[in-house]
Structures are given as C-alpha cells and as structure tokens.
Amino acid sequence: MDEIHLLERIRAGDSDAFDAVFRANYAALVGSAERILGRRDVAEEIVQDVMLELWRRRETLAVEDSLRGYLFRATRNRSLNHLRHGAIEKRAEPELAANRAESGSSAHAALVEEEIEVAVKRAVADLPARCREVFELSRVHGLRYSEIATTLGISVKTVEAQMGKALRLLRERLAQWLPDSRST
C-alpha cells in the first residue's frame, strides 16, 4: 500500500493504517534516534512521541514529500532538541547548584521552592490550549518559533501572538512569586 493512501486513511482516523505505518517505521526511527542520542531508551521515547504527534495531528498534518521522510525529520529534530535541552541543563547546573547553596537547605526554602514549582505547573496548565501548546513547544522542547509554526501548521505571527499571550497570562498568574517591579 502506498504512503499517500496510508496517510489518507490515517487522516480519516483509521487506526489500522496508523498501526501499519508504526510497525513499518518504528525500528528504523529508533535506530536513527539512537545514533544521535546514544541511548536506546530515550530514542524509543522520542519515536513514541513522534508517532503520538502523527496520530494527534493526523487531520491537519502537512506532509510535503513522503510520510517516511517526515517521520525521520521529526525524529531527528526531536532528538536534536533533546540534546540541546540536555546541554542547556548541564550549562545551568553550576548556577543552580550555587543558587541552592546560597538559599541554604532549610525546610522553609525547600517549601517555598515546591510552592513555586506547583504554582508554575498550575499556571501553565491553566493556559488556553493553543497558548499552552506554543509555550511548551518553545520553553520545554526548545523549538524556535518557525519550527513551532511548521509543527502546528500556523504562521510565525500566530506563534508570536500566542507566546506573548502565554507570557502575559503567566506573569499575571505568578505575580505573587515575582519580584516587585516597582522597587527596581
């Protein structure tokens, strides 16, 4: 069965067609991701995420050349984003450790940190769906605005507007945790 027909069936919600694409590509995609990441477990997670996104976005998915090519590009991009995110975490670790040392290991500091973390998670969860999606693709997955626009099938201007809205709503929701801007 050709890719065009499979893609049409997937767009129509045919889980058997999706299963066929999954089975035909899973091992090769995991191998590709594993070569980039050096870890099979993470590669499997990445490929499962890619396949989940294929299913979630099946109705609006814009495949320009081949479905297999799209899956390999998506896997490669997610793998590289994962590496970038890991590198950012490593660079930030010394600063985070210094900040933790400065704040001490008091129970109060740990409690405040936990409260802030919960507040941030709630604030992000309370964002409108599109804002949250754009915010998470940018801040959690490290995608550039152009990549987000391509992934979601929207314009870069829409991504910018949604990101601006998300940041404004988060600032409002987390105002009690932010430094008072009037004192600076």
C-alpha positions as CSV (number, residue, x, y, z in Angstrom):
1,M,0.0,0.0,0.0
2,D,1.4,3.4,-0.9
3,E,2.1,6.2,1.6
4,I,-0.4,8.6,0.1
5,H,-3.2,6.1,0.6
6,L,-2.0,5.2,4.1
7,L,-1.8,8.9,5.0
8,E,-5.3,9.5,3.7
9,R,-6.6,6.6,5.9
10,I,-4.7,7.9,8.9
11,R,-6.2,11.4,8.4
12,A,-9.6,9.7,8.3
13,G,-8.9,8.1,11.7
14,D,-8.0,4.6,10.6
15,S,-6.0,3.1,13.4
16,D,-5.1,0.0,11.3
17,A,-3.3,2.3,8.8
18,F,-1.6,4.1,11.7
19,D,-0.5,0.7,13.1
20,A,0.9,-0.3,9.7
21,V,2.9,2.9,9.5
22,F,4.1,2.5,13.1
23,R,5.2,-1.1,12.6
24,A,6.9,-0.4,9.3
25,N,8.9,2.6,10.6
26,Y,9.4,2.1,14.4
27,A,12.6,0.1,14.4
28,A,14.4,2.3,11.8
29,L,13.3,5.5,13.6
30,V,14.5,4.2,16.9
31,G,17.8,3.3,15.3
32,S,18.2,6.7,13.8
33,A,17.4,8.4,17.1
34,E,19.7,6.1,19.0
35,R,22.6,7.0,16.7
36,I,22.0,10.7,17.6
37,L,21.3,10.3,21.3
38,G,23.5,7.3,22.2
39,R,20.7,5.9,24.4
40,R,18.1,3.4,23.2
41,D,15.5,4.1,26.0
42,V,15.5,7.8,25.2
43,A,15.4,7.1,21.4
44,E,12.3,4.9,22.0
45,E,10.6,7.7,23.9
46,I,11.4,10.2,21.2
47,V,10.0,7.9,18.5
48,Q,6.8,7.2,20.5
49,D,6.3,10.9,20.9
50,V,6.7,11.4,17.1
51,M,4.2,8.7,16.4
52,L,1.8,10.1,19.0
53,E,2.1,13.5,17.4
54,L,1.4,11.9,14.0
55,W,-1.8,10.5,15.3
56,R,-2.8,13.6,17.3
57,R,-2.2,15.9,14.3
58,R,-3.4,13.5,11.6
59,E,-6.2,15.7,10.3
60,T,-4.0,18.8,9.8
61,L,-0.7,17.1,9.1
62,A,1.2,18.7,6.2
63,V,3.5,16.0,4.7
64,E,5.2,17.7,1.7
65,D,7.4,14.8,0.4
66,S,7.0,11.4,1.9
67,L,5.5,10.2,5.2
68,R,8.6,8.2,5.9
69,G,10.8,11.3,5.3
70,Y,8.5,13.4,7.5
71,L,8.8,10.8,10.3
72,F,12.6,10.7,10.0
73,R,12.8,14.5,10.0
74,A,10.5,14.8,13.0
75,T,12.6,12.1,14.9
76,R,15.8,13.8,14.0
77,N,14.5,17.2,15.1
78,R,13.2,15.9,18.4
79,S,16.4,14.0,19.1
80,L,18.5,17.2,18.4
81,N,16.1,19.2,20.6
82,H,16.6,16.7,23.4
83,L,20.3,17.0,23.1
84,R,20.1,20.8,23.1
85,H,17.9,20.7,26.2
86,G,20.3,18.4,28.0
87,A,23.2,20.8,27.1
88,I,21.3,23.7,28.5
89,E,20.6,21.9,31.7
90,K,24.3,21.0,32.0
91,R,25.4,24.6,31.5
92,A,22.8,25.8,34.0
93,E,23.6,23.2,36.7
94,P,26.6,25.0,38.3
95,E,24.5,28.2,38.6
96,L,21.5,26.2,40.0
97,A,23.8,24.5,42.5
98,A,25.3,27.8,43.6
99,N,21.7,29.2,44.0
100,R,20.7,26.2,46.1
101,A,23.8,26.6,48.2
102,E,23.1,30.3,48.7
103,S,19.5,29.7,49.7
104,G,20.6,27.0,52.1
105,S,18.9,23.7,52.7
106,S,16.4,25.0,55.2
107,A,13.0,23.4,55.2
108,H,11.5,26.8,54.5
109,A,13.5,27.4,51.3
110,A,12.5,23.9,50.1
111,L,8.9,24.5,50.9
112,V,8.9,27.9,49.0
113,E,10.6,26.2,46.1
114,E,8.0,23.5,46.0
115,E,5.2,26.0,46.2
116,I,6.6,28.0,43.3
117,E,7.0,24.8,41.2
118,V,3.4,23.8,41.9
119,A,2.2,27.4,41.1
120,V,4.1,27.4,37.8
121,K,2.7,24.0,36.8
122,R,-0.8,25.1,37.6
123,A,-0.4,28.4,35.7
124,V,0.9,26.6,32.6
125,A,-1.9,24.0,32.9
126,D,-4.5,26.8,33.1
127,L,-3.3,28.5,29.9
128,P,-5.7,28.2,26.9
129,A,-4.9,25.1,24.9
130,R,-3.1,26.8,22.0
131,C,-1.1,29.1,24.3
132,R,0.0,26.2,26.4
133,E,0.9,24.2,23.3
134,V,3.0,27.0,21.9
135,F,4.6,27.8,25.3
136,E,5.6,24.1,25.9
137,L,7.0,23.6,22.4
138,S,9.1,26.7,22.9
139,R,10.1,26.5,26.5
140,V,10.0,22.8,27.3
141,H,11.0,21.3,23.9
142,G,13.3,24.2,22.8
143,L,11.7,24.7,19.4
144,R,12.2,28.0,17.5
145,Y,9.1,30.0,16.5
146,S,9.4,28.9,12.9
147,E,9.6,25.2,14.0
148,I,6.5,25.7,16.1
149,A,4.7,27.3,13.3
150,T,5.6,24.4,11.0
151,T,4.7,21.8,13.6
152,L,1.3,23.3,14.4
153,G,0.5,24.5,10.9
154,I,0.2,28.1,11.9
155,S,2.0,31.3,11.0
156,V,5.0,32.6,12.9
157,K,3.0,35.7,13.7
158,T,0.4,33.5,15.3
159,V,3.1,31.7,17.3
160,E,4.5,35.1,18.4
161,A,1.0,36.3,19.4
162,Q,0.2,33.1,21.3
163,M,3.6,33.2,23.1
164,G,3.0,36.8,24.1
165,K,-0.4,35.9,25.4
166,A,1.0,32.9,27.3
167,L,3.8,35.0,28.9
168,R,1.4,37.8,29.9
169,L,-1.0,35.3,31.5
170,L,1.8,33.6,33.3
171,R,3.1,36.9,34.6
172,E,-0.4,37.8,35.9
173,R,-0.9,34.4,37.5
174,L,2.5,34.2,39.1
175,A,2.7,37.9,40.2
176,Q,2.9,37.0,43.8
177,W,6.1,35.0,43.2
178,L,7.8,37.6,41.0
179,P,10.0,40.4,42.4
180,D,8.1,43.7,42.8
181,S,9.0,45.6,39.6
182,R,8.3,49.0,41.3
183,S,11.3,48.6,43.6
184,T,13.8,48.4,40.7
